[in-house]
Amino acid sequence: MEKFWNLDLSEIDIIMQDRYSDFGPEPRLPSDMLRSILLSVEFKVTSYTKWAADLKENHLHAILSGFTVGDTPGTGTFYDFQSRLWLSDDDNLSPKVHPPKEKPQKPKKKGGKAPPVEKYTVKELFEKFEREPPQDMKPCLRLFQIFKELFLLKSDRDGLIDLMHLSIAGDGTPVYTAAQERKKRTCGCLEKGIRECKCDRIYSQPDCNIGWDSHRGRFYFGYDLYMLTASDSENDLPVFPFLSPASRHDSFGFLYNWYSMMQFLPEANVDKLLLDSAHDAMAYYEYCRDNGITPFIDLNGKGGRPPVYKDDFTINDDGVPICREGHTMRRDGTESIKGRTKFKCPKISFAGGSPLCTCENPCSDAKYGRTVHLVMADNPRLFNDPPRSSKEWKLEYNARTSAERCNKREKLDYKLEDGRYRSSKMWYCRLFSIMMCQHLDAWNLQKASLRNLLVQAA
């Protein structure tokens, strides 16, 4: 009750003013409609028909929404409000009639990711979006504006996130929207005995397709939700979402999300990028280097590494040199100006007050043993600052799980997949409503913590 009683959403009445006509009967206030929708999300009610009936029966819910008892909106009013939030005449992002989409292959290893179905590389997609960013999120502009102005910026002002020094964690998760793909043929190939033709079909959910769920080890129909999260926030707060077709690989889903966020949230300044091994491609490291971002990306083992470096040194999986005797070298600082990291011999002992190499076959006659400088420009994927072998890298990378916890909150705690919708409009409206509730919960936790401190002090 306290959470919603003190919630001020009056700013949305100004933001949504151009979406209402000056003529006709007086409409419901957008602030009351949004508050009611957020209340339904909190109570895990996914059907507006059930929620409209609940408002008529439960007077407390009607009052918390801002409505007068006995004068609550019907089901159609909620759907009409969703349409006003969606800046497009089409409920989906792609046409309903299109050729069949390619189904991903089952991964060879258990628990592995399905190989990408895209016919282009990550580098090519980087170059394409640098010239022309994706426009998939244009219908969500008003939705994100409300989320940004009323929730994201308030969390920034309250110190829950820092938009000027963001640490971003990204991760994709399956979103099941139906048990199977629903489509109708537009051709007569079946009567001719041709079952697997490439002719156009009419799809009830054109933005969804079949993907591979690596966690459950099965195919599914729906979206791949790629979420960018503030990894340095204590509450795992969401920053920007993107619903991709289920078959899209995470390394491509991130790029659609990232370049969309750059258009919608230009004031954000990202300092660190935390991603899993699905994003381990050289194009990511080069982009981060050129834009002043520190990447924390796990290696997937497929990108390879130089077999020999500096004539007689090999590089391990963490990007650390190994001497010819097989000893992992010890990090000895980073020279940021020169763009290189220094590693020294691990067998040097200072017992007795002077340096002494305890190796049976020393690599060098130098007083402090052999040293190696890894130049980050040689291979920004393997040679990064801080190195993957360092405690600071591992400590920072551990925060990447904030994206997974954020996805868990949306899917399990707020029942995202319980919605029975057939359009991207409805899925995005529900998703943004859940994200608003996540920020609202963080505000409430902050007030509760302050209240407990005051009680203890008293």
ABEGO torsion letter per residue (X at the ends): XAAAAABBAAAAAAAAAAABBABEBBBBBAAAAAAAAAAAAAAGBABAAAAAAAAAABAAAAAAAGBBBGBBBBAAAAAAAAAAABBBABABABBABBBBBBBBBBBABBGBBBBBABABBAAAAAAAAAABBBAAAAAAAAAAAAAAAAAAAAAAAAGABBAABBBBBBBBBBBBABABBBBBBABAAAAAGBABBABBBBBABAABBBBBBAAAGBBBBEBBBBBBBBAABAAGBBABBBBBBAABBAAAAAAAAAAAAAAABAABBBABBBBBAAABBAAAAAAAAAAGBBBBBBBAGAAEBBABBGGABBBBAAGBBBBAAGBBBBBAEBBAAAGBBBBBBAABBABGGBBBBABABBABABAAEBBBBBBAAABAAABBOBBAABAAAAAAAAAAAAAAAAAAAAAAAAGAAABBBABAAAAAAAAAAAAAAAAAAAAAAAAAAAAAAAAAAX
